[in-house]
Amino acid sequence: MSITNKRRAKLIHEILVEVVNDIIKNDQIDYINITNVELSNDLSFSTVYYTILNDEPEILSLLEKLLEKNKVEIRKKLAEQIRSMKKIPMLIFKYDNSVTYGKKIEQLLNQI
């Protein structure tokens, strides 16, 4: 990824942290942490990685559905806040399981 795209990804990341948590309101989901944003070279797609504290399968499934349902609105809000980009990428949300994986490794290490 070029330096310019890294800057754009960082800007998108900063805005999405706020926008996603403003739009996705649910009693079972406290806070959605956007961990990383990766942009395609042509800026047509942006992969947004996220985690949540309560990573139970049913909560993750609910969040996945909410993100998919609100994807257009999230992208619209992103476009409103980023005037410098000619093209706002399509958003692809993916759960970042590195935190869950890290917890499992920590549990295994504690058993030793």
Summary of the structure (lengths in Angstrom):
residues: 112
radius of gyration: 15.4
end to end distance: 40.3
largest distance: 53.7
contacts: 288
relative contact order: 0.18
helix: 53%
strand: 21%
